[in-house]
Amino acid sequence: MASASRAAQTVLTDPALAPFLALIDGASVEMAHPAILLAQDAPR
């Protein structure tokens, strides 16, 4: 979760990403970081 928070802060404050972020309708976005209850490796 700490890594996700740092990454989000970086994206929101990086001037190079401002044009991209301006294209996003913030009201239509929902950010979530649910806990993983079960994980399984894909068959090889």
mmCIF entry with sequence, helices, sheets and N, C-alpha, C, O atoms, coordinates in Angstrom:
data_MODEL
# 
_entry.id   MODEL 
# 
_entity.id                         1 
_entity.type                       polymer 
_entity.pdbx_number_of_molecules   1 
# 
_entity_poly.entity_id                      1 
_entity_poly.type                           'polypeptide(L)' 
_entity_poly.nstd_linkage                   no 
_entity_poly.nstd_monomer                   no 
_entity_poly.pdbx_seq_one_letter_code       MASASRAAQTVLTDPALAPFLALIDGASVEMAHPAILLAQDAPR 
_entity_poly.pdbx_seq_one_letter_code_can   MASASRAAQTVLTDPALAPFLALIDGASVEMAHPAILLAQDAPR 
_entity_poly.pdbx_strand_id                 A 
# 
loop_
_entity_poly_seq.entity_id 
_entity_poly_seq.num 
_entity_poly_seq.mon_id 
_entity_poly_seq.hetero 
1 1  MET n 
1 2  ALA n 
1 3  SER n 
1 4  ALA n 
1 5  SER n 
1 6  ARG n 
1 7  ALA n 
1 8  ALA n 
1 9  GLN n 
1 10 THR n 
1 11 VAL n 
1 12 LEU n 
1 13 THR n 
1 14 ASP n 
1 15 PRO n 
1 16 ALA n 
1 17 LEU n 
1 18 ALA n 
1 19 PRO n 
1 20 PHE n 
1 21 LEU n 
1 22 ALA n 
1 23 LEU n 
1 24 ILE n 
1 25 ASP n 
1 26 GLY n 
1 27 ALA n 
1 28 SER n 
1 29 VAL n 
1 30 GLU n 
1 31 MET n 
1 32 ALA n 
1 33 HIS n 
1 34 PRO n 
1 35 ALA n 
1 36 ILE n 
1 37 LEU n 
1 38 LEU n 
1 39 ALA n 
1 40 GLN n 
1 41 ASP n 
1 42 ALA n 
1 43 PRO n 
1 44 ARG n 
# 
_struct_asym.id          A 
_struct_asym.entity_id   1 
# 
loop_
_struct_conf.conf_type_id 
_struct_conf.id 
_struct_conf.pdbx_PDB_helix_id 
_struct_conf.beg_label_comp_id 
_struct_conf.beg_label_asym_id 
_struct_conf.beg_label_seq_id 
_struct_conf.pdbx_beg_PDB_ins_code 
_struct_conf.end_label_comp_id 
_struct_conf.end_label_asym_id 
_struct_conf.end_label_seq_id 
_struct_conf.pdbx_end_PDB_ins_code 
_struct_conf.beg_auth_comp_id 
_struct_conf.beg_auth_asym_id 
_struct_conf.beg_auth_seq_id 
_struct_conf.end_auth_comp_id 
_struct_conf.end_auth_asym_id 
_struct_conf.end_auth_seq_id 
_struct_conf.pdbx_PDB_helix_class 
_struct_conf.details 
_struct_conf.pdbx_PDB_helix_length 
HELX_P HELX_P1 AA1 ALA A 2  ? THR A 13 ? ALA A 2  THR A 13 1 ? 12 
HELX_P HELX_P2 AA2 PRO A 15 ? LEU A 17 ? PRO A 15 LEU A 17 5 ? 3  
HELX_P HELX_P3 AA3 ALA A 18 ? ALA A 22 ? ALA A 18 ALA A 22 1 ? 5  
HELX_P HELX_P4 AA4 GLY A 26 ? SER A 28 ? GLY A 26 SER A 28 5 ? 3  
# 
_struct_conf_type.id          HELX_P 
_struct_conf_type.criteria    ? 
_struct_conf_type.reference   ? 
# 
loop_
_atom_site.group_PDB 
_atom_site.id 
_atom_site.type_symbol 
_atom_site.label_atom_id 
_atom_site.label_alt_id 
_atom_site.label_comp_id 
_atom_site.label_asym_id 
_atom_site.label_entity_id 
_atom_site.label_seq_id 
_atom_site.pdbx_PDB_ins_code 
_atom_site.Cartn_x 
_atom_site.Cartn_y 
_atom_site.Cartn_z 
_atom_site.occupancy 
_atom_site.B_iso_or_equiv 
_atom_site.pdbx_formal_charge 
_atom_site.auth_seq_id 
_atom_site.auth_comp_id 
_atom_site.auth_asym_id 
_atom_site.auth_atom_id 
_atom_site.pdbx_PDB_model_num 
ATOM 1   N N  . MET A 1 1  ? 0.815   -1.188  0.000   1.00 0.00 ? 1  MET A N  1 
ATOM 2   C CA . MET A 1 1  ? 0.000   0.000   0.000   1.00 0.00 ? 1  MET A CA 1 
ATOM 3   C C  . MET A 1 1  ? 0.861   1.255   0.000   1.00 0.00 ? 1  MET A C  1 
ATOM 4   O O  . MET A 1 1  ? 0.529   2.253   -0.640  1.00 0.00 ? 1  MET A O  1 
ATOM 5   N N  . ALA A 1 2  ? 1.952   1.192   0.713   1.00 0.00 ? 2  ALA A N  1 
ATOM 6   C CA . ALA A 1 2  ? 2.852   2.349   0.749   1.00 0.00 ? 2  ALA A CA 1 
ATOM 7   C C  . ALA A 1 2  ? 3.406   2.644   -0.644  1.00 0.00 ? 2  ALA A C  1 
ATOM 8   O O  . ALA A 1 2  ? 3.506   3.805   -1.041  1.00 0.00 ? 2  ALA A O  1 
ATOM 9   N N  . SER A 1 3  ? 3.763   1.601   -1.381  1.00 0.00 ? 3  SER A N  1 
ATOM 10  C CA . SER A 1 3  ? 4.265   1.800   -2.750  1.00 0.00 ? 3  SER A CA 1 
ATOM 11  C C  . SER A 1 3  ? 3.205   2.402   -3.642  1.00 0.00 ? 3  SER A C  1 
ATOM 12  O O  . SER A 1 3  ? 3.505   3.279   -4.451  1.00 0.00 ? 3  SER A O  1 
ATOM 13  N N  . ALA A 1 4  ? 1.976   1.949   -3.510  1.00 0.00 ? 4  ALA A N  1 
ATOM 14  C CA . ALA A 1 4  ? 0.872   2.488   -4.319  1.00 0.00 ? 4  ALA A CA 1 
ATOM 15  C C  . ALA A 1 4  ? 0.640   3.959   -3.996  1.00 0.00 ? 4  ALA A C  1 
ATOM 16  O O  . ALA A 1 4  ? 0.385   4.758   -4.897  1.00 0.00 ? 4  ALA A O  1 
ATOM 17  N N  . SER A 1 5  ? 0.724   4.316   -2.747  1.00 0.00 ? 5  SER A N  1 
ATOM 18  C CA . SER A 1 5  ? 0.532   5.716   -2.353  1.00 0.00 ? 5  SER A CA 1 
ATOM 19  C C  . SER A 1 5  ? 1.638   6.611   -2.908  1.00 0.00 ? 5  SER A C  1 
ATOM 20  O O  . SER A 1 5  ? 1.374   7.712   -3.391  1.00 0.00 ? 5  SER A O  1 
ATOM 21  N N  . ARG A 1 6  ? 2.888   6.124   -2.833  1.00 0.00 ? 6  ARG A N  1 
ATOM 22  C CA . ARG A 1 6  ? 4.000   6.896   -3.386  1.00 0.00 ? 6  ARG A CA 1 
ATOM 23  C C  . ARG A 1 6  ? 3.864   7.045   -4.901  1.00 0.00 ? 6  ARG A C  1 
ATOM 24  O O  . ARG A 1 6  ? 4.116   8.122   -5.443  1.00 0.00 ? 6  ARG A O  1 
ATOM 25  N N  . ALA A 1 7  ? 3.472   5.981   -5.580  1.00 0.00 ? 7  ALA A N  1 
ATOM 26  C CA . ALA A 1 7  ? 3.307   6.040   -7.029  1.00 0.00 ? 7  ALA A CA 1 
ATOM 27  C C  . ALA A 1 7  ? 2.206   7.020   -7.411  1.00 0.00 ? 7  ALA A C  1 
ATOM 28  O O  . ALA A 1 7  ? 2.370   7.794   -8.353  1.00 0.00 ? 7  ALA A O  1 
ATOM 29  N N  . ALA A 1 8  ? 1.099   6.997   -6.699  1.00 0.00 ? 8  ALA A N  1 
ATOM 30  C CA . ALA A 1 8  ? 0.000   7.921   -6.981  1.00 0.00 ? 8  ALA A CA 1 
ATOM 31  C C  . ALA A 1 8  ? 0.437   9.357   -6.781  1.00 0.00 ? 8  ALA A C  1 
ATOM 32  O O  . ALA A 1 8  ? 0.106   10.221  -7.593  1.00 0.00 ? 8  ALA A O  1 
ATOM 33  N N  . GLN A 1 9  ? 1.163   9.625   -5.728  1.00 0.00 ? 9  GLN A N  1 
ATOM 34  C CA . GLN A 1 9  ? 1.645   10.978  -5.464  1.00 0.00 ? 9  GLN A CA 1 
ATOM 35  C C  . GLN A 1 9  ? 2.597   11.439  -6.564  1.00 0.00 ? 9  GLN A C  1 
ATOM 36  O O  . GLN A 1 9  ? 2.559   12.597  -6.980  1.00 0.00 ? 9  GLN A O  1 
ATOM 37  N N  . THR A 1 10 ? 3.437   10.542  -7.025  1.00 0.00 ? 10 THR A N  1 
ATOM 38  C CA . THR A 1 10 ? 4.369   10.869  -8.101  1.00 0.00 ? 10 THR A CA 1 
ATOM 39  C C  . THR A 1 10 ? 3.612   11.209  -9.378  1.00 0.00 ? 10 THR A C  1 
ATOM 40  O O  . THR A 1 10 ? 3.925   12.198  -10.041 1.00 0.00 ? 10 THR A O  1 
ATOM 41  N N  . VAL A 1 11 ? 2.634   10.407  -9.721  1.00 0.00 ? 11 VAL A N  1 
ATOM 42  C CA . VAL A 1 11 ? 1.838   10.657  -10.933 1.00 0.00 ? 11 VAL A CA 1 
ATOM 43  C C  . VAL A 1 11 ? 1.122   11.999  -10.836 1.00 0.00 ? 11 VAL A C  1 
ATOM 44  O O  . VAL A 1 11 ? 1.090   12.757  -11.806 1.00 0.00 ? 11 VAL A O  1 
ATOM 45  N N  . LEU A 1 12 ? 0.556   12.292  -9.690  1.00 0.00 ? 12 LEU A N  1 
ATOM 46  C CA . LEU A 1 12 ? -0.225  13.520  -9.537  1.00 0.00 ? 12 LEU A CA 1 
ATOM 47  C C  . LEU A 1 12 ? 0.630   14.776  -9.513  1.00 0.00 ? 12 LEU A C  1 
ATOM 48  O O  . LEU A 1 12 ? 0.117   15.868  -9.755  1.00 0.00 ? 12 LEU A O  1 
ATOM 49  N N  . THR A 1 13 ? 1.918   14.650  -9.229  1.00 0.00 ? 13 THR A N  1 
ATOM 50  C CA . THR A 1 13 ? 2.766   15.836  -9.121  1.00 0.00 ? 13 THR A CA 1 
ATOM 51  C C  . THR A 1 13 ? 3.808   15.955  -10.227 1.00 0.00 ? 13 THR A C  1 
ATOM 52  O O  . THR A 1 13 ? 4.539   16.944  -10.271 1.00 0.00 ? 13 THR A O  1 
ATOM 53  N N  . ASP A 1 14 ? 3.892   14.974  -11.119 1.00 0.00 ? 14 ASP A N  1 
ATOM 54  C CA . ASP A 1 14 ? 4.873   15.012  -12.204 1.00 0.00 ? 14 ASP A CA 1 
ATOM 55  C C  . ASP A 1 14 ? 4.370   15.928  -13.319 1.00 0.00 ? 14 ASP A C  1 
ATOM 56  O O  . ASP A 1 14 ? 3.360   15.612  -13.949 1.00 0.00 ? 14 ASP A O  1 
ATOM 57  N N  . PRO A 1 15 ? 5.040   17.051  -13.582 1.00 0.00 ? 15 PRO A N  1 
ATOM 58  C CA . PRO A 1 15 ? 4.586   17.989  -14.609 1.00 0.00 ? 15 PRO A CA 1 
ATOM 59  C C  . PRO A 1 15 ? 4.467   17.356  -15.999 1.00 0.00 ? 15 PRO A C  1 
ATOM 60  O O  . PRO A 1 15 ? 3.637   17.783  -16.802 1.00 0.00 ? 15 PRO A O  1 
ATOM 61  N N  . ALA A 1 16 ? 5.278   16.356  -16.285 1.00 0.00 ? 16 ALA A N  1 
ATOM 62  C CA . ALA A 1 16 ? 5.227   15.699  -17.588 1.00 0.00 ? 16 ALA A CA 1 
ATOM 63  C C  . ALA A 1 16 ? 3.910   14.954  -17.795 1.00 0.00 ? 16 ALA A C  1 
ATOM 64  O O  . ALA A 1 16 ? 3.504   14.726  -18.934 1.00 0.00 ? 16 ALA A O  1 
ATOM 65  N N  . LEU A 1 17 ? 3.241   14.574  -16.713 1.00 0.00 ? 17 LEU A N  1 
ATOM 66  C CA . LEU A 1 17 ? 1.993   13.826  -16.815 1.00 0.00 ? 17 LEU A CA 1 
ATOM 67  C C  . LEU A 1 17 ? 0.760   14.722  -16.778 1.00 0.00 ? 17 LEU A C  1 
ATOM 68  O O  . LEU A 1 17 ? -0.358  14.236  -16.953 1.00 0.00 ? 17 LEU A O  1 
ATOM 69  N N  . ALA A 1 18 ? 0.942   16.010  -16.557 1.00 0.00 ? 18 ALA A N  1 
ATOM 70  C CA . ALA A 1 18 ? -0.194  16.934  -16.454 1.00 0.00 ? 18 ALA A CA 1 
ATOM 71  C C  . ALA A 1 18 ? -1.097  16.905  -17.687 1.00 0.00 ? 18 ALA A C  1 
ATOM 72  O O  . ALA A 1 18 ? -2.317  16.904  -17.521 1.00 0.00 ? 18 ALA A O  1 
ATOM 73  N N  . PRO A 1 19 ? -0.567  16.880  -18.920 1.00 0.00 ? 19 PRO A N  1 
ATOM 74  C CA . PRO A 1 19 ? -1.468  16.827  -20.084 1.00 0.00 ? 19 PRO A CA 1 
ATOM 75  C C  . PRO A 1 19 ? -2.327  15.560  -20.107 1.00 0.00 ? 19 PRO A C  1 
ATOM 76  O O  . PRO A 1 19 ? -3.500  15.609  -20.475 1.00 0.00 ? 19 PRO A O  1 
ATOM 77  N N  . PHE A 1 20 ? -1.747  14.445  -19.720 1.00 0.00 ? 20 PHE A N  1 
ATOM 78  C CA . PHE A 1 20 ? -2.498  13.193  -19.652 1.00 0.00 ? 20 PHE A CA 1 
ATOM 79  C C  . PHE A 1 20 ? -3.580  13.265  -18.579 1.00 0.00 ? 20 PHE A C  1 
ATOM 80  O O  . PHE A 1 20 ? -4.727  12.890  -18.826 1.00 0.00 ? 20 PHE A O  1 
ATOM 81  N N  . LEU A 1 21 ? -3.221  13.745  -17.394 1.00 0.00 ? 21 LEU A N  1 
ATOM 82  C CA . LEU A 1 21 ? -4.183  13.825  -16.297 1.00 0.00 ? 21 LEU A CA 1 
ATOM 83  C C  . LEU A 1 21 ? -5.320  14.795  -16.617 1.00 0.00 ? 21 LEU A C  1 
ATOM 84  O O  . LEU A 1 21 ? -6.441  14.614  -16.143 1.00 0.00 ? 21 LEU A O  1 
ATOM 85  N N  . ALA A 1 22 ? -5.036  15.822  -17.420 1.00 0.00 ? 22 ALA A N  1 
ATOM 86  C CA . ALA A 1 22 ? -6.076  16.783  -17.792 1.00 0.00 ? 22 ALA A CA 1 
ATOM 87  C C  . ALA A 1 22 ? -7.164  16.137  -18.640 1.00 0.00 ? 22 ALA A C  1 
ATOM 88  O O  . ALA A 1 22 ? -8.276  16.659  -18.717 1.00 0.00 ? 22 ALA A O  1 
ATOM 89  N N  . LEU A 1 23 ? -6.862  15.016  -19.272 1.00 0.00 ? 23 LEU A N  1 
ATOM 90  C CA . LEU A 1 23 ? -7.841  14.315  -20.105 1.00 0.00 ? 23 LEU A CA 1 
ATOM 91  C C  . LEU A 1 23 ? -8.777  13.418  -19.304 1.00 0.00 ? 23 LEU A C  1 
ATOM 92  O O  . LEU A 1 23 ? -9.762  12.910  -19.841 1.00 0.00 ? 23 LEU A O  1 
ATOM 93  N N  . ILE A 1 24 ? -8.479  13.225  -18.043 1.00 0.00 ? 24 ILE A N  1 
ATOM 94  C CA . ILE A 1 24 ? -9.262  12.313  -17.201 1.00 0.00 ? 24 ILE A CA 1 
ATOM 95  C C  . ILE A 1 24 ? -10.339 13.082  -16.452 1.00 0.00 ? 24 ILE A C  1 
ATOM 96  O O  . ILE A 1 24 ? -10.059 14.090  -15.803 1.00 0.00 ? 24 ILE A O  1 
ATOM 97  N N  . ASP A 1 25 ? -11.569 12.600  -16.547 1.00 0.00 ? 25 ASP A N  1 
ATOM 98  C CA . ASP A 1 25 ? -12.680 13.175  -15.788 1.00 0.00 ? 25 ASP A CA 1 
ATOM 99  C C  . ASP A 1 25 ? -12.614 12.595  -14.381 1.00 0.00 ? 25 ASP A C  1 
ATOM 100 O O  . ASP A 1 25 ? -13.033 11.461  -14.149 1.00 0.00 ? 25 ASP A O  1 
ATOM 101 N N  . GLY A 1 26 ? -12.090 13.372  -13.450 1.00 0.00 ? 26 GLY A N  1 
ATOM 102 C CA . GLY A 1 26 ? -11.887 12.902  -12.083 1.00 0.00 ? 26 GLY A CA 1 
ATOM 103 C C  . GLY A 1 26 ? -13.138 12.362  -11.421 1.00 0.00 ? 26 GLY A C  1 
ATOM 104 O O  . GLY A 1 26 ? -13.059 11.456  -10.592 1.00 0.00 ? 26 GLY A O  1 
ATOM 105 N N  . ALA A 1 27 ? -14.292 12.907  -11.778 1.00 0.00 ? 27 ALA A N  1 
ATOM 106 C CA . ALA A 1 27 ? -15.549 12.443  -11.173 1.00 0.00 ? 27 ALA A CA 1 
ATOM 107 C C  . ALA A 1 27 ? -15.895 11.022  -11.614 1.00 0.00 ? 27 ALA A C  1 
ATOM 108 O O  . ALA A 1 27 ? -16.702 10.352  -10.971 1.00 0.00 ? 27 ALA A O  1 
ATOM 109 N N  . SER A 1 28 ? -15.287 10.562  -12.709 1.00 0.00 ? 28 SER A N  1 
ATOM 110 C CA . SER A 1 28 ? -15.609 9.229   -13.216 1.00 0.00 ? 28 SER A CA 1 
ATOM 111 C C  . SER A 1 28 ? -14.609 8.173   -12.747 1.00 0.00 ? 28 SER A C  1 
ATOM 112 O O  . SER A 1 28 ? -14.706 7.009   -13.136 1.00 0.00 ? 28 SER A O  1 
ATOM 113 N N  . VAL A 1 29 ? -13.655 8.574   -11.919 1.00 0.00 ? 29 VAL A N  1 
ATOM 114 C CA . VAL A 1 29 ? -12.588 7.666   -11.494 1.00 0.00 ? 29 VAL A CA 1 
ATOM 115 C C  . VAL A 1 29 ? -12.790 7.260   -10.042 1.00 0.00 ? 29 VAL A C  1 
ATOM 116 O O  . VAL A 1 29 ? -13.109 8.084   -9.185  1.00 0.00 ? 29 VAL A O  1 
ATOM 117 N N  . GLU A 1 30 ? -12.598 5.986   -9.791  1.00 0.00 ? 30 GLU A N  1 
ATOM 118 C CA . GLU A 1 30 ? -12.620 5.489   -8.415  1.00 0.00 ? 30 GLU A CA 1 
ATOM 119 C C  . GLU A 1 30 ? -11.375 4.643   -8.210  1.00 0.00 ? 30 GLU A C  1 
ATOM 120 O O  . GLU A 1 30 ? -11.185 3.644   -8.903  1.00 0.00 ? 30 GLU A O  1 
ATOM 121 N N  . MET A 1 31 ? -10.535 5.024   -7.279  1.00 0.00 ? 31 MET A N  1 
ATOM 122 C CA . MET A 1 31 ? -9.312  4.288   -6.995  1.00 0.00 ? 31 MET A CA 1 
ATOM 123 C C  . MET A 1 31 ? -9.568  3.366   -5.815  1.00 0.00 ? 31 MET A C  1 
ATOM 124 O O  . MET A 1 31 ? -10.150 3.769   -4.808  1.00 0.00 ? 31 MET A O  1 
ATOM 125 N N  . ALA A 1 32 ? -9.125  2.122   -5.956  1.00 0.00 ? 32 ALA A N  1 
ATOM 126 C CA . ALA A 1 32 ? -9.298  1.160   -4.878  1.00 0.00 ? 32 ALA A CA 1 
ATOM 127 C C  . ALA A 1 32 ? -8.078  0.256   -4.804  1.00 0.00 ? 32 ALA A C  1 
ATOM 128 O O  . ALA A 1 32 ? -7.446  -0.036  -5.820  1.00 0.00 ? 32 ALA A O  1 
ATOM 129 N N  . HIS A 1 33 ? -7.760  -0.175  -3.619  1.00 0.00 ? 33 HIS A N  1 
ATOM 130 C CA . HIS A 1 33 ? -6.659  -1.106  -3.388  1.00 0.00 ? 33 HIS A CA 1 
ATOM 131 C C  . HIS A 1 33 ? -7.163  -2.201  -2.439  1.00 0.00 ? 33 HIS A C  1 
ATOM 132 O O  . HIS A 1 33 ? -6.796  -2.228  -1.265  1.00 0.00 ? 33 HIS A O  1 
ATOM 133 N N  . PRO A 1 34 ? -8.000  -3.094  -2.953  1.00 0.00 ? 34 PRO A N  1 
ATOM 134 C CA . PRO A 1 34 ? -8.538  -4.133  -2.078  1.00 0.00 ? 34 PRO A CA 1 
ATOM 135 C C  . PRO A 1 34 ? -7.457  -5.147  -1.673  1.00 0.00 ? 34 PRO A C  1 
ATOM 136 O O  . PRO A 1 34 ? -6.465  -5.344  -2.375  1.00 0.00 ? 34 PRO A O  1 
ATOM 137 N N  . ALA A 1 35 ? -7.679  -5.760  -0.553  1.00 0.00 ? 35 ALA A N  1 
ATOM 138 C CA . ALA A 1 35 ? -6.759  -6.800  -0.078  1.00 0.00 ? 35 ALA A CA 1 
ATOM 139 C C  . ALA A 1 35 ? -6.945  -8.046  -0.933  1.00 0.00 ? 35 ALA A C  1 
ATOM 140 O O  . ALA A 1 35 ? -8.062  -8.379  -1.332  1.00 0.00 ? 35 ALA A O  1 
ATOM 141 N N  . ILE A 1 36 ? -5.841  -8.730  -1.210  1.00 0.00 ? 36 ILE A N  1 
ATOM 142 C CA . ILE A 1 36 ? -5.894  -9.978  -1.964  1.00 0.00 ? 36 ILE A CA 1 
ATOM 143 C C  . ILE A 1 36 ? -6.209  -11.096 -0.984  1.00 0.00 ? 36 ILE A C  1 
ATOM 144 O O  . ILE A 1 36 ? -5.475  -11.321 -0.022  1.00 0.00 ? 36 ILE A O  1 
ATOM 145 N N  . LEU A 1 37 ? -7.305  -11.790 -1.237  1.00 0.00 ? 37 LEU A N  1 
ATOM 146 C CA . LEU A 1 37 ? -7.709  -12.869 -0.349  1.00 0.00 ? 37 LEU A CA 1 
ATOM 147 C C  . LEU A 1 37 ? -7.171  -14.219 -0.802  1.00 0.00 ? 37 LEU A C  1 
ATOM 148 O O  . LEU A 1 37 ? -6.965  -15.120 0.010   1.00 0.00 ? 37 LEU A O  1 
ATOM 149 N N  . LEU A 1 38 ? -6.944  -14.350 -2.116  1.00 0.00 ? 38 LEU A N  1 
ATOM 150 C CA . LEU A 1 38 ? -6.465  -15.610 -2.651  1.00 0.00 ? 38 LEU A CA 1 
ATOM 151 C C  . LEU A 1 38 ? -5.615  -15.315 -3.872  1.00 0.00 ? 38 LEU A C  1 
ATOM 152 O O  . LEU A 1 38 ? -6.019  -14.532 -4.731  1.00 0.00 ? 38 LEU A O  1 
ATOM 153 N N  . ALA A 1 39 ? -4.478  -15.911 -3.961  1.00 0.00 ? 39 ALA A N  1 
ATOM 154 C CA . ALA A 1 39 ? -3.606  -15.756 -5.135  1.00 0.00 ? 39 ALA A CA 1 
ATOM 155 C C  . ALA A 1 39 ? -3.138  -17.136 -5.561  1.00 0.00 ? 39 ALA A C  1 
ATOM 156 O O  . ALA A 1 39 ? -2.852  -17.995 -4.727  1.00 0.00 ? 39 ALA A O  1 
ATOM 157 N N  . GLN A 1 40 ? -3.064  -17.336 -6.866  1.00 0.00 ? 40 GLN A N  1 
ATOM 158 C CA . GLN A 1 40 ? -2.632  -18.609 -7.385  1.00 0.00 ? 40 GLN A CA 1 
ATOM 159 C C  . GLN A 1 40 ? -1.760  -18.376 -8.594  1.00 0.00 ? 40 GLN A C  1 
ATOM 160 O O  . GLN A 1 40 ? -2.111  -17.572 -9.458  1.00 0.00 ? 40 GLN A O  1 
ATOM 161 N N  . ASP A 1 41 ? -0.638  -19.054 -8.680  1.00 0.00 ? 41 ASP A N  1 
ATOM 162 C CA . ASP A 1 41 ? 0.222   -18.945 -9.851  1.00 0.00 ? 41 ASP A CA 1 
ATOM 163 C C  . ASP A 1 41 ? -0.465  -19.584 -11.047 1.00 0.00 ? 41 ASP A C  1 
ATOM 164 O O  . ASP A 1 41 ? -1.174  -20.582 -10.916 1.00 0.00 ? 41 ASP A O  1 
ATOM 165 N N  . ALA A 1 42 ? -0.242  -18.990 -12.220 1.00 0.00 ? 42 ALA A N  1 
ATOM 166 C CA . ALA A 1 42 ? -0.778  -19.569 -13.449 1.00 0.00 ? 42 ALA A CA 1 
ATOM 167 C C  . ALA A 1 42 ? -0.019  -20.859 -13.767 1.00 0.00 ? 42 ALA A C  1 
ATOM 168 O O  . ALA A 1 42 ? 1.173   -20.964 -13.478 1.00 0.00 ? 42 ALA A O  1 
ATOM 169 N N  . PRO A 1 43 ? -0.697  -21.830 -14.354 1.00 0.00 ? 43 PRO A N  1 
ATOM 170 C CA . PRO A 1 43 ? -0.001  -23.074 -14.720 1.00 0.00 ? 43 PRO A CA 1 
ATOM 171 C C  . PRO A 1 43 ? 1.104   -22.788 -15.734 1.00 0.00 ? 43 PRO A C  1 
ATOM 172 O O  . PRO A 1 43 ? 0.966   -21.902 -16.578 1.00 0.00 ? 43 PRO A O  1 
ATOM 173 N N  . ARG A 1 44 ? 2.172   -23.523 -15.650 1.00 0.00 ? 44 ARG A N  1 
ATOM 174 C CA . ARG A 1 44 ? 3.296   -23.304 -16.573 1.00 0.00 ? 44 ARG A CA 1 
ATOM 175 C C  . ARG A 1 44 ? 3.321   -24.308 -17.673 1.00 0.00 ? 44 ARG A C  1 
ATOM 176 O O  . ARG A 1 44 ? 4.202   -24.263 -18.531 1.00 0.00 ? 44 ARG A O  1 
# 
